[in-house]
Amino acid sequence: MAESTEQRKSRHLDVCLDEDVASRLPAGWDAVRLRHEALPEIALADVDVATTFLGFSLRAPLLISSMTGGTQRAAEINRRLACAAEAAGIAFALGSGRAMLENAALRSTFDVRPVAPNVVLFANLGAVQLNYGVRVEDARRLVDVLDANGLYLHLNPLQEAIQPGGDTNFRALEPKIAALCAALDVPVIAKSVGSGIAPSTALRLIGCGVAAIDVAGAGGTSWARVEGKRADDASRERIAEAFGDWGYATPRATAALRAALPRLPVVASGGIRDGVQVAKALAVGADLAGLALPFLRAADESDAAVAELITELVTALRIAVFATGSRTIADLRDALA
Ligand SMILES: Cc1cc2nc3c(=O)[nH]c(=O)nc-3n(C[C@H](O)[C@H](O)[C@H](O)COP(=O)(O)O)c2cc1C
């Protein structure tokens, strides 16, 4: 019998938590060097990391990237992540809402508004689902029911191609994405899932009306490797492993997008693991930095672990801003060594 969306999502969590699913391509943060200012002429207390993204105010330029929903376990993870994001004033993205569209009873596993009334919240759908029965009205309903501030649309052709029985018809999606962007009252953000987005593709997506791009580049969680490990089929896993270093590394992909599209709202994610890498992501051109797997690990542990991770990221980011002699995250753009 075909695996249900619910079973698939639960297995994804286990594979990500228990197996080595790191991209075989190093993200390359070591090659990004920030200036060290020995005489900063400000106090650490003067550093201000607050920002706005797509018009939403955030106390730090951080996003908990799209991961989960659809199971009871996912409900608890989403609750933990949303509460911590709300308390810290950072943004939070839910995992793909397709399961909820298929089964309305799963709404409570995504619905974090009761515990996080003010968090900047993004719903999520796979763009390819627009070729598999998901209509613009469904996406609108997802956003409305969850009271989301925006919709993440993920682009995952490699993942679908490696996944047994994946949804691989990516034909003629551009007009459907354009119709979706036109119909929604909230911004649509296009993202990859760990392979990156080239500037030429970003331009096409902007032509469709997307408001921002999340590069979700290579160097962190590899969705080829996740799907290979999930397949329980040695041949399929070998095929998947051949794609273990596929895609554009996050820092380079972010810099390329920023160079090509100076005013585009950009999120960097994929392989960001500490606050200094957050600072580097901002320095090469991102407006926001997103992390997925580190937050899954923390949420799997406890509420306190999620809060502690956010504190560590923000503290290291603040110190990095200070040590470059910058006062705000906007100043970081001039802080490459
Ligand atoms: C357990 C898990 C589930 C994910 N589910 C989704 C999803 O439903 N939709 C999506 O757009 N991305 C999903 N992602 C991808 C992440 O949002 C992110 O793009 C990718 O993992 C790279 O970030 P990282 O290296 O910090 O993990 C998922 C990631 C993880 C770890």
The ligand as a Tripos MOL2 file, in Angstrom:
@<TRIPOS>MOLECULE
LIG
   31    33     1     0     0
SMALL
NO_CHARGES

@<TRIPOS>ATOM
      1 C1         12.8920   17.3340    9.2320 C.3       1 LIG1
      2 C2         12.8670   18.3380    8.1070 C.ar      1 LIG1
      3 C3         11.7000   18.5130    7.3920 C.ar      1 LIG1
      4 C4         11.6310   19.4540    6.3460 C.ar      1 LIG1
      5 N1         10.4420   19.6700    5.7130 N.ar      1 LIG1
      6 C5         10.3420   20.6810    4.8190 C.ar      1 LIG1
      7 C6          9.0740   21.0540    4.2740 C.ar      1 LIG1
      8 O1          8.0370   20.4800    4.5900 O.2       1 LIG1
      9 N2          9.0520   22.0810    3.3740 N.ar      1 LIG1
     10 C7         10.1770   22.7640    3.0160 C.ar      1 LIG1
     11 O2         10.1070   23.7080    2.2420 O.2       1 LIG1
     12 N3         11.3900   22.4220    3.5030 N.ar      1 LIG1
     13 C8         11.4880   21.4180    4.4080 C.ar      1 LIG1
     14 N4         12.7150   21.1070    4.9580 N.ar      1 LIG1
     15 C9         13.9280   21.7710    4.4320 C.3       1 LIG1
     16 C10        14.4080   22.9200    5.2950 C.3       1 LIG1
     17 O3         13.4310   23.9370    5.3790 O.3       1 LIG1
     18 C11        15.7360   23.5290    4.7920 C.3       1 LIG1
     19 O4         15.5480   24.0930    3.5150 O.3       1 LIG1
     20 C12        16.8480   22.5090    4.6660 C.3       1 LIG1
     21 O5         16.7310   21.4990    5.6460 O.3       1 LIG1
     22 C13        18.2280   23.1480    4.8100 C.3       1 LIG1
     23 O6         18.4110   23.7260    6.0850 O.3       1 LIG1
     24 P1         19.3320   23.0730    7.2330 P.3       1 LIG1
     25 O7         20.6440   22.7260    6.6090 O.co2     1 LIG1
     26 O8         19.4350   24.1300    8.3080 O.co2     1 LIG1
     27 O9         18.6100   21.8460    7.7270 O.co2     1 LIG1
     28 C14        12.7840   20.1890    6.0010 C.ar      1 LIG1
     29 C15        13.9810   20.0020    6.7340 C.ar      1 LIG1
     30 C16        14.0380   19.0970    7.7730 C.ar      1 LIG1
     31 C17        15.3160   18.9250    8.5360 C.3       1 LIG1
@<TRIPOS>BOND
     1     1     2 1
     2     2     3 ar
     3     2    30 ar
     4     3     4 ar
     5     4     5 ar
     6     4    28 ar
     7     5     6 ar
     8     6     7 ar
     9     6    13 1
    10     7     8 2
    11     7     9 ar
    12     9    10 ar
    13    10    11 2
    14    10    12 ar
    15    12    13 ar
    16    13    14 ar
    17    14    15 1
    18    14    28 ar
    19    15    16 1
    20    16    17 1
    21    16    18 1
    22    18    19 1
    23    18    20 1
    24    20    21 1
    25    20    22 1
    26    22    23 1
    27    23    24 1
    28    24    25 2
    29    24    26 1
    30    24    27 1
    31    28    29 ar
    32    29    30 ar
    33    30    31 1
@<TRIPOS>SUBSTRUCTURE
     1 LIG1         1 GROUP 0 **** ****
